[in-house]
Amino acid sequence: AAAELARRNGARVGFYVLPESSEFRGWYPPAVERRMLGHLGELAADLGVPVVDARAWADDYHLVDGFHLSRL
């Protein structure tokens, strides 16, 4: 698997859910969000890697199109 190959070559492996605007985060019905995070959590557990949920780490002002960080 790609995770094993990365580890063998000295890389740390993990899943990162990248920042999204509050508008984008609001598009997910609660059931869909639970399913997505549950599936990602299962994959992470199988691979023994962390999950970092960074969706709310940036203010909307810094997300120029809802998901790309600006240089401001």
mmJSON file of the N, C-alpha and C atoms, coordinates in Angstrom:
{"data_MODEL":{"atom_site":{
"group_PDB":["ATOM","ATOM","ATOM","ATOM","ATOM","ATOM","ATOM","ATOM","ATOM","ATOM","ATOM","ATOM","ATOM","ATOM","ATOM","ATOM","ATOM","ATOM","ATOM","ATOM","ATOM","ATOM","ATOM","ATOM","ATOM","ATOM","ATOM","ATOM","ATOM","ATOM","ATOM","ATOM","ATOM","ATOM","ATOM","ATOM","ATOM","ATOM","ATOM","ATOM","ATOM","ATOM","ATOM","ATOM","ATOM","ATOM","ATOM","ATOM","ATOM","ATOM","ATOM","ATOM","ATOM","ATOM","ATOM","ATOM","ATOM","ATOM","ATOM","ATOM","ATOM","ATOM","ATOM","ATOM","ATOM","ATOM","ATOM","ATOM","ATOM","ATOM","ATOM","ATOM","ATOM","ATOM","ATOM","ATOM","ATOM","ATOM","ATOM","ATOM","ATOM","ATOM","ATOM","ATOM","ATOM","ATOM","ATOM","ATOM","ATOM","ATOM","ATOM","ATOM","ATOM","ATOM","ATOM","ATOM","ATOM","ATOM","ATOM","ATOM","ATOM","ATOM","ATOM","ATOM","ATOM","ATOM","ATOM","ATOM","ATOM","ATOM","ATOM","ATOM","ATOM","ATOM","ATOM","ATOM","ATOM","ATOM","ATOM","ATOM","ATOM","ATOM","ATOM","ATOM","ATOM","ATOM","ATOM","ATOM","ATOM","ATOM","ATOM","ATOM","ATOM","ATOM","ATOM","ATOM","ATOM","ATOM","ATOM","ATOM","ATOM","ATOM","ATOM","ATOM","ATOM","ATOM","ATOM","ATOM","ATOM","ATOM","ATOM","ATOM","ATOM","ATOM","ATOM","ATOM","ATOM","ATOM","ATOM","ATOM","ATOM","ATOM","ATOM","ATOM","ATOM","ATOM","ATOM","ATOM","ATOM","ATOM","ATOM","ATOM","ATOM","ATOM","ATOM","ATOM","ATOM","ATOM","ATOM","ATOM","ATOM","ATOM","ATOM","ATOM","ATOM","ATOM","ATOM","ATOM","ATOM","ATOM","ATOM","ATOM","ATOM","ATOM","ATOM","ATOM","ATOM","ATOM","ATOM","ATOM","ATOM","ATOM","ATOM","ATOM","ATOM","ATOM","ATOM","ATOM","ATOM","ATOM","ATOM","ATOM","ATOM","ATOM","ATOM","ATOM"],
"id":[1,2,3,4,5,6,7,8,9,10,11,12,13,14,15,16,17,18,19,20,21,22,23,24,25,26,27,28,29,30,31,32,33,34,35,36,37,38,39,40,41,42,43,44,45,46,47,48,49,50,51,52,53,54,55,56,57,58,59,60,61,62,63,64,65,66,67,68,69,70,71,72,73,74,75,76,77,78,79,80,81,82,83,84,85,86,87,88,89,90,91,92,93,94,95,96,97,98,99,100,101,102,103,104,105,106,107,108,109,110,111,112,113,114,115,116,117,118,119,120,121,122,123,124,125,126,127,128,129,130,131,132,133,134,135,136,137,138,139,140,141,142,143,144,145,146,147,148,149,150,151,152,153,154,155,156,157,158,159,160,161,162,163,164,165,166,167,168,169,170,171,172,173,174,175,176,177,178,179,180,181,182,183,184,185,186,187,188,189,190,191,192,193,194,195,196,197,198,199,200,201,202,203,204,205,206,207,208,209,210,211,212,213,214,215,216],
"type_symbol":["N","C","C","N","C","C","N","C","C","N","C","C","N","C","C","N","C","C","N","C","C","N","C","C","N","C","C","N","C","C","N","C","C","N","C","C","N","C","C","N","C","C","N","C","C","N","C","C","N","C","C","N","C","C","N","C","C","N","C","C","N","C","C","N","C","C","N","C","C","N","C","C","N","C","C","N","C","C","N","C","C","N","C","C","N","C","C","N","C","C","N","C","C","N","C","C","N","C","C","N","C","C","N","C","C","N","C","C","N","C","C","N","C","C","N","C","C","N","C","C","N","C","C","N","C","C","N","C","C","N","C","C","N","C","C","N","C","C","N","C","C","N","C","C","N","C","C","N","C","C","N","C","C","N","C","C","N","C","C","N","C","C","N","C","C","N","C","C","N","C","C","N","C","C","N","C","C","N","C","C","N","C","C","N","C","C","N","C","C","N","C","C","N","C","C","N","C","C","N","C","C","N","C","C","N","C","C","N","C","C","N","C","C","N","C","C"],
"label_atom_id":["N","CA","C","N","CA","C","N","CA","C","N","CA","C","N","CA","C","N","CA","C","N","CA","C","N","CA","C","N","CA","C","N","CA","C","N","CA","C","N","CA","C","N","CA","C","N","CA","C","N","CA","C","N","CA","C","N","CA","C","N","CA","C","N","CA","C","N","CA","C","N","CA","C","N","CA","C","N","CA","C","N","CA","C","N","CA","C","N","CA","C","N","CA","C","N","CA","C","N","CA","C","N","CA","C","N","CA","C","N","CA","C","N","CA","C","N","CA","C","N","CA","C","N","CA","C","N","CA","C","N","CA","C","N","CA","C","N","CA","C","N","CA","C","N","CA","C","N","CA","C","N","CA","C","N","CA","C","N","CA","C","N","CA","C","N","CA","C","N","CA","C","N","CA","C","N","CA","C","N","CA","C","N","CA","C","N","CA","C","N","CA","C","N","CA","C","N","CA","C","N","CA","C","N","CA","C","N","CA","C","N","CA","C","N","CA","C","N","CA","C","N","CA","C","N","CA","C","N","CA","C","N","CA","C","N","CA","C","N","CA","C","N","CA","C","N","CA","C","N","CA","C"],
"label_alt_id":[null,null,null,null,null,null,null,null,null,null,null,null,null,null,null,null,null,null,null,null,null,null,null,null,null,null,null,null,null,null,null,null,null,null,null,null,null,null,null,null,null,null,null,null,null,null,null,null,null,null,null,null,null,null,null,null,null,null,null,null,null,null,null,null,null,null,null,null,null,null,null,null,null,null,null,null,null,null,null,null,null,null,null,null,null,null,null,null,null,null,null,null,null,null,null,null,null,null,null,null,null,null,null,null,null,null,null,null,null,null,null,null,null,null,null,null,null,null,null,null,null,null,null,null,null,null,null,null,null,null,null,null,null,null,null,null,null,null,null,null,null,null,null,null,null,null,null,null,null,null,null,null,null,null,null,null,null,null,null,null,null,null,null,null,null,null,null,null,null,null,null,null,null,null,null,null,null,null,null,null,null,null,null,null,null,null,null,null,null,null,null,null,null,null,null,null,null,null,null,null,null,null,null,null,null,null,null,null,null,null,null,null,null,null,null,null],
"label_comp_id":["ALA","ALA","ALA","ALA","ALA","ALA","ALA","ALA","ALA","GLU","GLU","GLU","LEU","LEU","LEU","ALA","ALA","ALA","ARG","ARG","ARG","ARG","ARG","ARG","ASN","ASN","ASN","GLY","GLY","GLY","ALA","ALA","ALA","ARG","ARG","ARG","VAL","VAL","VAL","GLY","GLY","GLY","PHE","PHE","PHE","TYR","TYR","TYR","VAL","VAL","VAL","LEU","LEU","LEU","PRO","PRO","PRO","GLU","GLU","GLU","SER","SER","SER","SER","SER","SER","GLU","GLU","GLU","PHE","PHE","PHE","ARG","ARG","ARG","GLY","GLY","GLY","TRP","TRP","TRP","TYR","TYR","TYR","PRO","PRO","PRO","PRO","PRO","PRO","ALA","ALA","ALA","VAL","VAL","VAL","GLU","GLU","GLU","ARG","ARG","ARG","ARG","ARG","ARG","MET","MET","MET","LEU","LEU","LEU","GLY","GLY","GLY","HIS","HIS","HIS","LEU","LEU","LEU","GLY","GLY","GLY","GLU","GLU","GLU","LEU","LEU","LEU","ALA","ALA","ALA","ALA","ALA","ALA","ASP","ASP","ASP","LEU","LEU","LEU","GLY","GLY","GLY","VAL","VAL","VAL","PRO","PRO","PRO","VAL","VAL","VAL","VAL","VAL","VAL","ASP","ASP","ASP","ALA","ALA","ALA","ARG","ARG","ARG","ALA","ALA","ALA","TRP","TRP","TRP","ALA","ALA","ALA","ASP","ASP","ASP","ASP","ASP","ASP","TYR","TYR","TYR","HIS","HIS","HIS","LEU","LEU","LEU","VAL","VAL","VAL","ASP","ASP","ASP","GLY","GLY","GLY","PHE","PHE","PHE","HIS","HIS","HIS","LEU","LEU","LEU","SER","SER","SER","ARG","ARG","ARG","LEU","LEU","LEU"],
"label_asym_id":["A","A","A","A","A","A","A","A","A","A","A","A","A","A","A","A","A","A","A","A","A","A","A","A","A","A","A","A","A","A","A","A","A","A","A","A","A","A","A","A","A","A","A","A","A","A","A","A","A","A","A","A","A","A","A","A","A","A","A","A","A","A","A","A","A","A","A","A","A","A","A","A","A","A","A","A","A","A","A","A","A","A","A","A","A","A","A","A","A","A","A","A","A","A","A","A","A","A","A","A","A","A","A","A","A","A","A","A","A","A","A","A","A","A","A","A","A","A","A","A","A","A","A","A","A","A","A","A","A","A","A","A","A","A","A","A","A","A","A","A","A","A","A","A","A","A","A","A","A","A","A","A","A","A","A","A","A","A","A","A","A","A","A","A","A","A","A","A","A","A","A","A","A","A","A","A","A","A","A","A","A","A","A","A","A","A","A","A","A","A","A","A","A","A","A","A","A","A","A","A","A","A","A","A","A","A","A","A","A","A","A","A","A","A","A","A"],
"label_entity_id":["1","1","1","1","1","1","1","1","1","1","1","1","1","1","1","1","1","1","1","1","1","1","1","1","1","1","1","1","1","1","1","1","1","1","1","1","1","1","1","1","1","1","1","1","1","1","1","1","1","1","1","1","1","1","1","1","1","1","1","1","1","1","1","1","1","1","1","1","1","1","1","1","1","1","1","1","1","1","1","1","1","1","1","1","1","1","1","1","1","1","1","1","1","1","1","1","1","1","1","1","1","1","1","1","1","1","1","1","1","1","1","1","1","1","1","1","1","1","1","1","1","1","1","1","1","1","1","1","1","1","1","1","1","1","1","1","1","1","1","1","1","1","1","1","1","1","1","1","1","1","1","1","1","1","1","1","1","1","1","1","1","1","1","1","1","1","1","1","1","1","1","1","1","1","1","1","1","1","1","1","1","1","1","1","1","1","1","1","1","1","1","1","1","1","1","1","1","1","1","1","1","1","1","1","1","1","1","1","1","1","1","1","1","1","1","1"],
"label_seq_id":[1,1,1,2,2,2,3,3,3,4,4,4,5,5,5,6,6,6,7,7,7,8,8,8,9,9,9,10,10,10,11,11,11,12,12,12,13,13,13,14,14,14,15,15,15,16,16,16,17,17,17,18,18,18,19,19,19,20,20,20,21,21,21,22,22,22,23,23,23,24,24,24,25,25,25,26,26,26,27,27,27,28,28,28,29,29,29,30,30,30,31,31,31,32,32,32,33,33,33,34,34,34,35,35,35,36,36,36,37,37,37,38,38,38,39,39,39,40,40,40,41,41,41,42,42,42,43,43,43,44,44,44,45,45,45,46,46,46,47,47,47,48,48,48,49,49,49,50,50,50,51,51,51,52,52,52,53,53,53,54,54,54,55,55,55,56,56,56,57,57,57,58,58,58,59,59,59,60,60,60,61,61,61,62,62,62,63,63,63,64,64,64,65,65,65,66,66,66,67,67,67,68,68,68,69,69,69,70,70,70,71,71,71,72,72,72],
"pdbx_PDB_ins_code":[null,null,null,null,null,null,null,null,null,null,null,null,null,null,null,null,null,null,null,null,null,null,null,null,null,null,null,null,null,null,null,null,null,null,null,null,null,null,null,null,null,null,null,null,null,null,null,null,null,null,null,null,null,null,null,null,null,null,null,null,null,null,null,null,null,null,null,null,null,null,null,null,null,null,null,null,null,null,null,null,null,null,null,null,null,null,null,null,null,null,null,null,null,null,null,null,null,null,null,null,null,null,null,null,null,null,null,null,null,null,null,null,null,null,null,null,null,null,null,null,null,null,null,null,null,null,null,null,null,null,null,null,null,null,null,null,null,null,null,null,null,null,null,null,null,null,null,null,null,null,null,null,null,null,null,null,null,null,null,null,null,null,null,null,null,null,null,null,null,null,null,null,null,null,null,null,null,null,null,null,null,null,null,null,null,null,null,null,null,null,null,null,null,null,null,null,null,null,null,null,null,null,null,null,null,null,null,null,null,null,null,null,null,null,null,null],
"Cartn_x":[0.838,0.0,0.879,0.322,1.066,1.545,0.721,1.108,2.343,2.396,3.566,4.809,4.684,5.812,6.329,5.431,5.836,6.57,6.048,6.7,8.086,8.203,9.515,10.552,10.08,10.983,11.077,10.618,10.806,9.734,8.66,7.608,6.604,6.07,4.957,3.673,2.717,1.494,0.29,-0.657,-1.889,-2.897,-4.123,-5.177,-5.466,-5.542,-5.882,-7.122,-8.13,-9.321,-9.061,-8.879,-8.407,-9.468,-9.018,-9.958,-11.026,-12.219,-13.354,-14.084,-14.741,-15.527,-16.726,-17.287,-18.472,-19.622,-19.676,-20.715,-20.557,-19.344,-19.107,-19.43,-18.978,-19.252,-20.748,-21.512,-22.957,-23.689,-23.024,-23.655,-23.826,-23.054,-23.125,-24.274,-25.239,-26.231,-25.501,-25.978,-25.292,-25.017,-25.926,-25.713,-24.554,-24.415,-23.321,-21.99,-21.962,-20.733,-20.316,-21.268,-20.949,-20.401,-21.022,-20.569,-19.161,-18.906,-17.58,-16.514,-16.777,-15.788,-15.646,-16.735,-16.661,-15.823,-16.043,-15.267,-13.79,-13.515,-12.128,-11.493,-12.24,-11.734,-11.422,-12.266,-12.01,-10.752,-10.596,-9.38,-8.142,-8.234,-7.099,-6.76,-7.776,-7.533,-6.884,-7.363,-6.779,-5.308,-4.961,-3.582,-2.734,-3.385,-2.647,-2.115,-2.931,-2.512,-3.522,-3.103,-4.035,-4.908,-6.005,-6.861,-6.826,-6.54,-6.54,-7.663,-8.679,-9.811,-9.564,-9.099,-8.744,-9.805,-11.011,-12.037,-12.341,-12.298,-12.657,-11.432,-10.256,-9.037,-8.823,-9.46,-9.26,-10.584,-10.511,-11.701,-12.115,-13.4,-13.911,-13.157,-12.772,-12.047,-10.787,-10.153,-8.895,-9.1,-10.331,-10.632,-11.27,-10.434,-10.867,-12.02,-12.111,-13.194,-13.91,-13.743,-14.4,-13.497,-12.387,-11.491,-10.021,-9.683,-8.271,-7.888,-6.806,-6.327,-5.722,-5.988,-5.394,-4.014,-3.305,-1.977,-2.031,-3.207,-3.34,-2.899],
"Cartn_y":[-1.185,0.0,1.244,2.338,3.595,4.047,3.83,4.246,3.485,2.194,1.396,1.842,2.074,2.538,3.866,4.758,6.052,5.866,5.013,4.759,4.159,3.208,2.579,3.597,4.653,5.692,6.877,6.685,7.68,8.753,8.639,9.647,9.325,10.351,10.19,10.27,9.455,9.332,9.715,10.391,10.745,11.277,11.422,12.008,13.407,14.356,15.736,16.138,16.591,17.145,18.647,19.174,20.538,21.582,22.82,23.881,24.122,24.413,24.753,25.929,26.715,27.828,27.289,28.148,27.738,27.416,28.116,27.803,26.373,25.998,24.638,23.607,23.866,22.918,22.772,23.827,23.794,22.974,22.638,21.847,20.382,19.885,18.485,18.249,17.429,17.041,16.267,16.354,15.672,14.189,13.487,12.06,11.834,12.715,12.593,12.889,13.914,14.24,13.087,12.52,11.368,10.202,9.941,8.822,9.071,10.294,10.63,10.493,11.097,11.021,9.605,8.857,7.464,6.617,6.788,6.031,6.408,7.704,8.144,7.612,7.604,7.065,5.581,4.827,3.395,3.168,3.925,3.804,4.139,5.211,5.617,4.548,3.958,2.9,1.683,1.313,0.18,0.409,1.658,1.977,2.428,2.655,3.123,4.539,5.411,6.787,7.743,8.983,9.956,10.612,11.182,12.02,13.418,14.419,15.81,16.516,16.95,17.638,19.14,19.729,21.154,22.001,21.456,22.183,23.553,23.71,24.993,25.776,25.458,26.106,27.499,27.819,29.125,29.882,31.162,32.005,32.091,32.29,32.406,33.458,34.534,35.623,35.117,34.103,33.59,32.489,32.11,31.077,31.766,32.126,33.015,32.462,31.158,30.553,29.458,29.438,28.449,27.32,27.104,26.012,26.253,27.343,27.679,28.835,28.645,29.705,30.845,32.068,33.233,33.471,34.397,34.757,35.886,36.298,37.421,37.027],
"Cartn_z":[0.0,0.0,0.0,-0.436,-0.516,0.857,1.887,3.237,3.697,3.44,3.825,3.079,1.801,0.996,1.538,1.845,2.401,3.722,4.59,5.885,5.708,4.801,4.56,4.103,3.489,3.006,3.958,5.193,6.238,6.334,5.58,5.632,6.737,7.34,8.28,7.465,7.803,7.013,7.869,7.255,7.93,6.923,7.366,6.539,7.052,6.142,6.476,5.694,6.407,5.77,5.723,4.537,4.351,4.71,4.991,5.355,4.288,4.782,3.928,4.566,3.737,4.264,5.049,5.887,6.638,5.683,4.542,3.551,3.05,2.669,2.171,3.248,4.483,5.574,5.809,5.538,5.72,4.67,3.587,2.525,2.9,3.863,4.237,5.203,4.852,5.861,6.974,8.21,9.316,9.052,8.414,8.149,7.187,6.208,5.237,5.912,6.742,7.453,8.372,9.102,9.978,9.158,8.025,7.191,6.656,6.185,5.657,6.739,7.902,8.975,9.514,9.545,9.975,9.039,7.742,6.748,6.825,6.917,7.027,8.31,9.395,10.654,10.564,9.863,9.67,8.845,7.769,6.953,7.776,8.552,9.378,10.415,11.023,12.013,11.359,10.179,9.461,9.142,8.831,8.458,9.637,10.789,11.963,11.79,11.191,10.95,11.575,11.847,12.412,11.34,11.807,10.97,11.577,10.77,11.205,10.46,11.186,10.589,10.689,9.597,9.578,8.886,8.713,7.961,8.534,9.83,10.453,10.928,10.464,10.933,10.354,9.234,8.6,8.554,8.829,8.706,7.243,7.013,5.649,4.845,5.497,4.842,4.135,4.687,4.135,3.089,2.83,1.841,0.634,-0.335,-1.408,-2.241,-2.36,-3.148,-2.38,-1.09,-0.256,0.183,-0.559,-0.161,-0.478,-1.139,-1.358,-0.449,0.304,1.203,0.393,0.827,0.175,0.769,0.191,0.701,1.708,2.108,3.047,4.421],
"occupancy":[1.0,1.0,1.0,1.0,1.0,1.0,1.0,1.0,1.0,1.0,1.0,1.0,1.0,1.0,1.0,1.0,1.0,1.0,1.0,1.0,1.0,1.0,1.0,1.0,1.0,1.0,1.0,1.0,1.0,1.0,1.0,1.0,1.0,1.0,1.0,1.0,1.0,1.0,1.0,1.0,1.0,1.0,1.0,1.0,1.0,1.0,1.0,1.0,1.0,1.0,1.0,1.0,1.0,1.0,1.0,1.0,1.0,1.0,1.0,1.0,1.0,1.0,1.0,1.0,1.0,1.0,1.0,1.0,1.0,1.0,1.0,1.0,1.0,1.0,1.0,1.0,1.0,1.0,1.0,1.0,1.0,1.0,1.0,1.0,1.0,1.0,1.0,1.0,1.0,1.0,1.0,1.0,1.0,1.0,1.0,1.0,1.0,1.0,1.0,1.0,1.0,1.0,1.0,1.0,1.0,1.0,1.0,1.0,1.0,1.0,1.0,1.0,1.0,1.0,1.0,1.0,1.0,1.0,1.0,1.0,1.0,1.0,1.0,1.0,1.0,1.0,1.0,1.0,1.0,1.0,1.0,1.0,1.0,1.0,1.0,1.0,1.0,1.0,1.0,1.0,1.0,1.0,1.0,1.0,1.0,1.0,1.0,1.0,1.0,1.0,1.0,1.0,1.0,1.0,1.0,1.0,1.0,1.0,1.0,1.0,1.0,1.0,1.0,1.0,1.0,1.0,1.0,1.0,1.0,1.0,1.0,1.0,1.0,1.0,1.0,1.0,1.0,1.0,1.0,1.0,1.0,1.0,1.0,1.0,1.0,1.0,1.0,1.0,1.0,1.0,1.0,1.0,1.0,1.0,1.0,1.0,1.0,1.0,1.0,1.0,1.0,1.0,1.0,1.0,1.0,1.0,1.0,1.0,1.0,1.0,1.0,1.0,1.0,1.0,1.0,1.0],
"B_iso_or_equiv":[0.0,0.0,0.0,0.0,0.0,0.0,0.0,0.0,0.0,0.0,0.0,0.0,0.0,0.0,0.0,0.0,0.0,0.0,0.0,0.0,0.0,0.0,0.0,0.0,0.0,0.0,0.0,0.0,0.0,0.0,0.0,0.0,0.0,0.0,0.0,0.0,0.0,0.0,0.0,0.0,0.0,0.0,0.0,0.0,0.0,0.0,0.0,0.0,0.0,0.0,0.0,0.0,0.0,0.0,0.0,0.0,0.0,0.0,0.0,0.0,0.0,0.0,0.0,0.0,0.0,0.0,0.0,0.0,0.0,0.0,0.0,0.0,0.0,0.0,0.0,0.0,0.0,0.0,0.0,0.0,0.0,0.0,0.0,0.0,0.0,0.0,0.0,0.0,0.0,0.0,0.0,0.0,0.0,0.0,0.0,0.0,0.0,0.0,0.0,0.0,0.0,0.0,0.0,0.0,0.0,0.0,0.0,0.0,0.0,0.0,0.0,0.0,0.0,0.0,0.0,0.0,0.0,0.0,0.0,0.0,0.0,0.0,0.0,0.0,0.0,0.0,0.0,0.0,0.0,0.0,0.0,0.0,0.0,0.0,0.0,0.0,0.0,0.0,0.0,0.0,0.0,0.0,0.0,0.0,0.0,0.0,0.0,0.0,0.0,0.0,0.0,0.0,0.0,0.0,0.0,0.0,0.0,0.0,0.0,0.0,0.0,0.0,0.0,0.0,0.0,0.0,0.0,0.0,0.0,0.0,0.0,0.0,0.0,0.0,0.0,0.0,0.0,0.0,0.0,0.0,0.0,0.0,0.0,0.0,0.0,0.0,0.0,0.0,0.0,0.0,0.0,0.0,0.0,0.0,0.0,0.0,0.0,0.0,0.0,0.0,0.0,0.0,0.0,0.0,0.0,0.0,0.0,0.0,0.0,0.0,0.0,0.0,0.0,0.0,0.0,0.0],
"pdbx_formal_charge":[null,null,null,null,null,null,null,null,null,null,null,null,null,null,null,null,null,null,null,null,null,null,null,null,null,null,null,null,null,null,null,null,null,null,null,null,null,null,null,null,null,null,null,null,null,null,null,null,null,null,null,null,null,null,null,null,null,null,null,null,null,null,null,null,null,null,null,null,null,null,null,null,null,null,null,null,null,null,null,null,null,null,null,null,null,null,null,null,null,null,null,null,null,null,null,null,null,null,null,null,null,null,null,null,null,null,null,null,null,null,null,null,null,null,null,null,null,null,null,null,null,null,null,null,null,null,null,null,null,null,null,null,null,null,null,null,null,null,null,null,null,null,null,null,null,null,null,null,null,null,null,null,null,null,null,null,null,null,null,null,null,null,null,null,null,null,null,null,null,null,null,null,null,null,null,null,null,null,null,null,null,null,null,null,null,null,null,null,null,null,null,null,null,null,null,null,null,null,null,null,null,null,null,null,null,null,null,null,null,null,null,null,null,null,null,null],
"auth_seq_id":[1,1,1,2,2,2,3,3,3,4,4,4,5,5,5,6,6,6,7,7,7,8,8,8,9,9,9,10,10,10,11,11,11,12,12,12,13,13,13,14,14,14,15,15,15,16,16,16,17,17,17,18,18,18,19,19,19,20,20,20,21,21,21,22,22,22,23,23,23,24,24,24,25,25,25,26,26,26,27,27,27,28,28,28,29,29,29,30,30,30,31,31,31,32,32,32,33,33,33,34,34,34,35,35,35,36,36,36,37,37,37,38,38,38,39,39,39,40,40,40,41,41,41,42,42,42,43,43,43,44,44,44,45,45,45,46,46,46,47,47,47,48,48,48,49,49,49,50,50,50,51,51,51,52,52,52,53,53,53,54,54,54,55,55,55,56,56,56,57,57,57,58,58,58,59,59,59,60,60,60,61,61,61,62,62,62,63,63,63,64,64,64,65,65,65,66,66,66,67,67,67,68,68,68,69,69,69,70,70,70,71,71,71,72,72,72],
"auth_comp_id":["ALA","ALA","ALA","ALA","ALA","ALA","ALA","ALA","ALA","GLU","GLU","GLU","LEU","LEU","LEU","ALA","ALA","ALA","ARG","ARG","ARG","ARG","ARG","ARG","ASN","ASN","ASN","GLY","GLY","GLY","ALA","ALA","ALA","ARG","ARG","ARG","VAL","VAL","VAL","GLY","GLY","GLY","PHE","PHE","PHE","TYR","TYR","TYR","VAL","VAL","VAL","LEU","LEU","LEU","PRO","PRO","PRO","GLU","GLU","GLU","SER","SER","SER","SER","SER","SER","GLU","GLU","GLU","PHE","PHE","PHE","ARG","ARG","ARG","GLY","GLY","GLY","TRP","TRP","TRP","TYR","TYR","TYR","PRO","PRO","PRO","PRO","PRO","PRO","ALA","ALA","ALA","VAL","VAL","VAL","GLU","GLU","GLU","ARG","ARG","ARG","ARG","ARG","ARG","MET","MET","MET","LEU","LEU","LEU","GLY","GLY","GLY","HIS","HIS","HIS","LEU","LEU","LEU","GLY","GLY","GLY","GLU","GLU","GLU","LEU","LEU","LEU","ALA","ALA","ALA","ALA","ALA","ALA","ASP","ASP","ASP","LEU","LEU","LEU","GLY","GLY","GLY","VAL","VAL","VAL","PRO","PRO","PRO","VAL","VAL","VAL","VAL","VAL","VAL","ASP","ASP","ASP","ALA","ALA","ALA","ARG","ARG","ARG","ALA","ALA","ALA","TRP","TRP","TRP","ALA","ALA","ALA","ASP","ASP","ASP","ASP","ASP","ASP","TYR","TYR","TYR","HIS","HIS","HIS","LEU","LEU","LEU","VAL","VAL","VAL","ASP","ASP","ASP","GLY","GLY","GLY","PHE","PHE","PHE","HIS","HIS","HIS","LEU","LEU","LEU","SER","SER","SER","ARG","ARG","ARG","LEU","LEU","LEU"],
"auth_asym_id":["A","A","A","A","A","A","A","A","A","A","A","A","A","A","A","A","A","A","A","A","A","A","A","A","A","A","A","A","A","A","A","A","A","A","A","A","A","A","A","A","A","A","A","A","A","A","A","A","A","A","A","A","A","A","A","A","A","A","A","A","A","A","A","A","A","A","A","A","A","A","A","A","A","A","A","A","A","A","A","A","A","A","A","A","A","A","A","A","A","A","A","A","A","A","A","A","A","A","A","A","A","A","A","A","A","A","A","A","A","A","A","A","A","A","A","A","A","A","A","A","A","A","A","A","A","A","A","A","A","A","A","A","A","A","A","A","A","A","A","A","A","A","A","A","A","A","A","A","A","A","A","A","A","A","A","A","A","A","A","A","A","A","A","A","A","A","A","A","A","A","A","A","A","A","A","A","A","A","A","A","A","A","A","A","A","A","A","A","A","A","A","A","A","A","A","A","A","A","A","A","A","A","A","A","A","A","A","A","A","A","A","A","A","A","A","A"],
"auth_atom_id":["N","CA","C","N","CA","C","N","CA","C","N","CA","C","N","CA","C","N","CA","C","N","CA","C","N","CA","C","N","CA","C","N","CA","C","N","CA","C","N","CA","C","N","CA","C","N","CA","C","N","CA","C","N","CA","C","N","CA","C","N","CA","C","N","CA","C","N","CA","C","N","CA","C","N","CA","C","N","CA","C","N","CA","C","N","CA","C","N","CA","C","N","CA","C","N","CA","C","N","CA","C","N","CA","C","N","CA","C","N","CA","C","N","CA","C","N","CA","C","N","CA","C","N","CA","C","N","CA","C","N","CA","C","N","CA","C","N","CA","C","N","CA","C","N","CA","C","N","CA","C","N","CA","C","N","CA","C","N","CA","C","N","CA","C","N","CA","C","N","CA","C","N","CA","C","N","CA","C","N","CA","C","N","CA","C","N","CA","C","N","CA","C","N","CA","C","N","CA","C","N","CA","C","N","CA","C","N","CA","C","N","CA","C","N","CA","C","N","CA","C","N","CA","C","N","CA","C","N","CA","C","N","CA","C","N","CA","C","N","CA","C","N","CA","C","N","CA","C","N","CA","C"],
"pdbx_PDB_model_num":[1,1,1,1,1,1,1,1,1,1,1,1,1,1,1,1,1,1,1,1,1,1,1,1,1,1,1,1,1,1,1,1,1,1,1,1,1,1,1,1,1,1,1,1,1,1,1,1,1,1,1,1,1,1,1,1,1,1,1,1,1,1,1,1,1,1,1,1,1,1,1,1,1,1,1,1,1,1,1,1,1,1,1,1,1,1,1,1,1,1,1,1,1,1,1,1,1,1,1,1,1,1,1,1,1,1,1,1,1,1,1,1,1,1,1,1,1,1,1,1,1,1,1,1,1,1,1,1,1,1,1,1,1,1,1,1,1,1,1,1,1,1,1,1,1,1,1,1,1,1,1,1,1,1,1,1,1,1,1,1,1,1,1,1,1,1,1,1,1,1,1,1,1,1,1,1,1,1,1,1,1,1,1,1,1,1,1,1,1,1,1,1,1,1,1,1,1,1,1,1,1,1,1,1,1,1,1,1,1,1,1,1,1,1,1,1]
}}}
